[in-house]
Amino acid sequence: MASRTGKTRNARKARAHSKGKARKKQEQNKGTTPKFPIHID
């Protein structure tokens, strides 16, 4: 059986890894380019 400390560390690591997933997914779907035209020729 894993120690309580090990479980806690693992849970914290997993939580930190999944933070911001919703924002990242939104940016991936929507795109992160600006709304204004970049090349004004």
Summary of the structure (lengths in Angstrom):
residues: 41
radius of gyration: 19.2
end to end distance: 66.0
largest distance: 66.0
contacts: 51
relative contact order: 0.09
helix: 61%
strand: 0%
